[in-house]
C-alpha cells in the first residue's frame, strides 16, 4: 500500500463529516472566524499525518512572530509540504499556489477558507495581481506562505532557484519573514510503501523587516535561501 492510500483508507470513516463541514465553511466563508476555519483544516491534516505513519519532527514554532501579518517562505519538495505546515502551524494562513490546483476537490474548499491565491505562472499580469493581493492582505494582518522555487525541486533535498519576485510581497508589506526548511518531505508521496518515515520541518528564526529594509528582492531571496540551506546541511550532516 502506498502512503497516500493509507492516509485515505485509515480516515475513510471520518472523511464524510470532515469534508462536509469544510464544504460548509467554504460556501459560507465570510460567516465564520478565520481561526475556526483554520482549526478545522488543521485537525483534518493532523489526521492525515498520523495515518501516514510519519515521524514528523517539528522545531521552531516559537519563532513565529507574536503578531499576525508575516510571511513564510520554504523550500518545496512536494505536495506534502503544505500538509505539513497546515498540520503543525496553529496560526491561520493562506498560500500562493499554482493555478492548476484551484479546482481540485478538497483543495478548492481550503483555498476558499484560507483566502489563498492561485497563480498562473505563464501570465505575468495575473501573477503581479496575485502578488499585490498578498501584499494588501499581509498589511491587514493575514499570514501567507510562498514557495519561492515556484514548483517542487524534484531533486530531493537539493533546492532549486529562488525567484526574487515572490519576495516583493514581504518587501512591500514590510513584514517579518519566517524561513522554513523541509528535509525528506519529498519521500512522503514520491517514495514507495508506507513504512515508518521521518520527515523534518524547521521554522527558522524570523527575519525582521529592519534586517532587509534596504535590500532588493533578489538579495532577500539569497538571504532566505542561505538560511534554509544551512539548516538542511546541518540536518543531513547529523544523519550521516
C-alpha positions as a printed NumPy array, in Angstrom:
array([[  0.   ,   0.   ,   0.   ],
       [  1.381,   3.433,  -0.84 ],
       [  1.304,   6.196,   1.75 ],
       [ -1.426,   8.313,   0.166],
       [ -3.757,   5.306,   0.014],
       [ -3.019,   4.609,   3.678],
       [ -3.855,   8.204,   4.608],
       [ -7.172,   7.946,   2.802],
       [ -8.209,   4.46 ,   3.928],
       [ -7.46 ,   4.997,   7.611],
       [ -9.548,   8.164,   7.585],
       [-12.37 ,   6.986,   5.329],
       [-14.792,   6.84 ,   8.259],
       [-14.007,  10.455,   9.174],
       [-13.998,  11.872,   5.673],
       [-17.728,  12.499,   5.058],
       [-18.131,  14.543,   8.232],
       [-14.866,  16.434,   7.915],
       [-15.26 ,  17.169,   4.218],
       [-18.9  ,  18.127,   4.604],
       [-18.029,  20.666,   7.287],
       [-15.148,  22.009,   5.154],
       [-17.531,  22.492,   2.221],
       [-19.931,  24.366,   4.501],
       [-17.145,  26.661,   5.691],
       [-16.061,  27.26 ,   2.086],
       [-19.597,  28.107,   0.932],
       [-20.267,  30.496,   3.806],
       [-16.674,  31.508,   4.477],
       [-17.439,  35.113,   5.426],
       [-19.722,  33.981,   8.251],
       [-17.002,  32.211,  10.226],
       [-13.88 ,  33.433,  12.063],
       [-10.528,  32.711,  10.43 ],
       [ -9.343,  30.723,  13.438],
       [-12.405,  28.463,  13.456],
       [-11.986,  27.552,   9.791],
       [ -8.242,  27.041,  10.226],
       [ -8.724,  24.833,  13.293],
       [-10.876,  22.502,  11.187],
       [ -8.278,  22.298,   8.39 ],
       [ -5.537,  21.855,  10.994],
       [ -7.391,  18.915,  12.551],
       [ -8.109,  17.255,   9.19 ],
       [ -4.467,  17.306,   8.171],
       [ -3.261,  16.101,  11.561],
       [ -5.399,  13.   ,  10.963],
       [ -3.709,  12.598,   7.562],
       [ -0.216,  12.861,   9.049],
       [ -1.   ,  10.306,  11.749],
       [ -2.488,   7.864,   9.225],
       [  0.569,   8.297,   7.007],
       [  2.793,   6.514,   9.544],
       [  5.039,   9.552,   9.727],
       [  7.5  ,  10.655,  12.36 ],
       [  7.059,  14.372,  11.763],
       [  9.878,  16.222,  13.526],
       [  8.93 ,  19.864,  14.047],
       [ 11.132,  22.585,  15.517],
       [ 10.945,  26.357,  15.832],
       [  7.233,  27.029,  16.146],
       [  8.21 ,  29.519,  18.833],
       [  9.895,  31.53 ,  16.055],
       [  6.56 ,  32.6  ,  14.599],
       [  6.053,  36.328,  15.283],
       [  3.705,  37.163,  18.149],
       [  1.593,  39.364,  15.879],
       [ -0.042,  38.237,  12.642],
       [  0.899,  39.824,   9.339],
       [  4.004,  37.783,   8.481],
       [  5.159,  35.612,   5.579],
       [  6.591,  32.123,   5.456],
       [  8.994,  31.075,   2.697],
       [ 10.082,  27.453,   2.402],
       [ 11.925,  25.093,   0.095],
       [  9.476,  22.989,  -1.889],
       [  9.875,  19.226,  -2.134],
       [  6.314,  18.102,  -2.883],
       [  2.606,  18.36 ,  -2.12 ],
       [  3.147,  17.119,   1.421],
       [  4.923,  20.38 ,   2.303],
       [  1.618,  22.255,   2.532],
       [  0.067,  19.424,   4.548],
       [  2.979,  19.512,   6.991],
       [  2.662,  23.255,   7.542],
       [ -1.119,  23.186,   7.952],
       [ -0.852,  20.232,  10.35 ],
       [  1.794,  21.867,  12.549],
       [  1.088,  25.621,  12.42 ],
       [ -1.907,  26.582,  14.573],
       [ -1.958,  30.127,  13.157],
       [ -4.274,  30.765,  10.183],
       [ -2.505,  31.369,   6.896],
       [ -3.121,  31.491,   3.179],
       [ -0.94 ,  30.224,   0.378],
       [  0.092,  31.148,  -3.149],
       [ -0.232,  28.017,  -5.281],
       [ -0.202,  27.061,  -8.937],
       [ -3.423,  27.698, -10.818],
       [ -3.797,  24.061, -11.886],
       [ -4.767,  23.133,  -8.309],
       [ -7.604,  25.59 ,  -7.817],
       [-10.411,  23.213,  -8.837],
       [ -9.124,  20.043,  -7.169],
       [-11.727,  18.779,  -4.662],
       [-10.761,  19.499,  -1.049],
       [ -8.036,  21.939,  -2.199],
       [-10.756,  24.094,  -3.746],
       [-12.505,  24.372,  -0.386],
       [ -9.263,  25.002,   1.519],
       [ -8.407,  27.814,  -0.914],
       [-11.781,  29.441,  -0.25 ],
       [-11.488,  29.088,   3.534],
       [ -7.954,  30.472,   3.725],
       [ -8.192,  33.186,   1.053],
       [ -5.345,  31.567,  -0.832],
       [ -4.412,  32.772,  -4.311],
       [ -3.892,  30.529,  -7.365],
       [ -1.197,  31.923,  -9.667],
       [ -0.822,  31.441, -13.414],
       [  2.944,  31.495, -13.781],
       [  2.625,  31.947, -17.559],
       [  0.581,  35.138, -17.147],
       [  2.756,  37.987, -15.903],
       [ -0.171,  40.353, -15.347],
       [ -2.153,  37.794, -13.328],
       [  0.941,  36.906, -11.29 ],
       [  1.502,  40.565, -10.468],
       [ -2.124,  40.873,  -9.367],
       [ -1.676,  37.923,  -7.013],
       [  1.481,  39.447,  -5.541],
       [ -0.303,  42.756,  -4.971],
       [ -3.267,  40.987,  -3.369],
       [ -0.961,  39.159,  -0.965],
       [  0.79 ,  42.407,  -0.068],
       [ -2.529,  44.034,   0.841],
       [ -3.712,  41.013,   2.84 ],
       [ -0.472,  40.854,   4.84 ],
       [ -0.692,  44.569,   5.571],
       [ -4.141,  43.869,   7.019],
       [ -2.755,  41.219,   9.366],
       [ -3.063,  37.944,   7.439],
       [ -0.224,  35.423,   7.133],
       [  0.865,  33.872,   3.834],
       [  3.034,  31.01 ,   2.637],
       [  5.009,  31.104,  -0.608],
       [  7.367,  28.533,  -2.101],
       [  9.878,  30.773,  -3.913],
       [ 11.125,  27.956,  -6.148],
       [  7.744,  28.175,  -7.856],
       [  7.42 ,  24.412,  -8.102],
       [  8.818,  21.392,  -6.28 ],
       [ 12.525,  20.93 ,  -6.859],
       [ 12.304,  17.248,  -7.947],
       [ 15.85 ,  16.922,  -6.606],
       [ 15.172,  15.622,  -3.114],
       [ 16.889,  17.771,  -0.508],
       [ 18.576,  19.915,  -3.163],
       [ 16.884,  23.274,  -3.675],
       [ 16.163,  24.966,  -6.972],
       [ 16.44 ,  28.663,  -7.762],
       [ 14.539,  31.066,  -5.513],
       [ 12.599,  33.548,  -7.643],
       [ 13.125,  37.094,  -6.449],
       [  9.632,  38.231,  -7.444],
       [  7.995,  36.253,  -4.659],
       [  9.897,  38.312,  -2.091],
       [  8.318,  41.536,  -3.301],
       [  5.414,  40.612,  -1.036],
       [  7.474,  40.803,   2.147],
       [  9.454,  43.84 ,   0.982],
       [  6.359,  45.844,   0.024],
       [  4.316,  44.69 ,   3.024],
       [  7.273,  45.482,   5.298],
       [  6.578,  42.332,   7.302],
       [  8.665,  39.68 ,   9.074],
       [  9.818,  36.625,   7.114],
       [  9.882,  33.136,   8.605],
       [ 12.092,  30.775,   6.561],
       [ 11.044,  27.104,   6.61 ],
       [ 13.384,  24.178,   5.934],
       [ 11.964,  20.825,   4.822],
       [ 14.101,  17.692,   4.978],
       [ 12.974,  14.42 ,   3.336],
       [  9.452,  15.727,   2.73 ],
       [  9.651,  14.503,  -0.864],
       [  9.745,  10.894,   0.35 ],
       [  6.173,  11.007,   1.666],
       [  4.396,  10.92 ,  -1.689],
       [  7.254,  10.149,  -4.07 ],
       [  8.591,   7.118,  -2.205],
       [  7.211,   3.585,  -2.341],
       [  5.47 ,   1.782,   0.501],
       [  4.099,   3.141,   3.752],
       [  6.658,   2.108,   6.362],
       [  7.664,   4.441,   9.178],
       [  9.215,   7.591,   7.72 ],
       [ 10.931,  10.525,   9.386],
       [ 10.242,  13.947,   7.903],
       [ 11.565,  17.23 ,   9.264],
       [ 10.079,  20.717,   9.167],
       [ 12.015,  23.523,  10.796],
       [ 10.578,  27.008,  11.349],
       [ 13.693,  29.173,  11.438],
       [ 14.109,  32.421,  13.388],
       [ 12.024,  35.221,  11.925],
       [ 13.796,  37.895,   9.893],
       [ 12.521,  41.309,  10.96 ],
       [ 11.767,  43.833,   8.229],
       [ 14.558,  46.038,   9.534],
       [ 17.072,  43.347,   8.521],
       [ 16.168,  43.579,   4.823],
       [ 14.597,  47.028,   4.514],
       [ 17.492,  48.281,   2.387],
       [ 17.762,  45.153,   0.236],
       [ 16.336,  44.35 ,  -3.185],
       [ 14.041,  41.309,  -3.556],
       [ 16.864,  39.297,  -5.157],
       [ 19.085,  39.972,  -2.157],
       [ 16.314,  38.969,   0.244],
       [ 15.807,  35.76 ,  -1.767],
       [ 19.506,  34.951,  -1.452],
       [ 19.445,  35.638,   2.308],
       [ 16.456,  33.37 ,   2.936],
       [ 17.79 ,  30.59 ,   0.712],
       [ 21.149,  30.704,   2.501],
       [ 19.489,  30.25 ,   5.905],
       [ 17.328,  27.387,   4.697],
       [ 20.323,  25.725,   3.038],
       [ 22.355,  25.99 ,   6.243],
       [ 19.605,  24.208,   8.183],
       [ 19.235,  21.462,   5.569],
       [ 23.016,  20.924,   5.563],
       [ 23.011,  20.735,   9.368],
       [ 20.225,  18.127,   9.379],
       [ 21.785,  15.99 ,   6.667],
       [ 25.192,  16.094,   8.353],
       [ 23.605,  14.945,  11.61 ],
       [ 22.021,  11.964,   9.83 ],
       [ 25.249,  10.764,   8.205]])
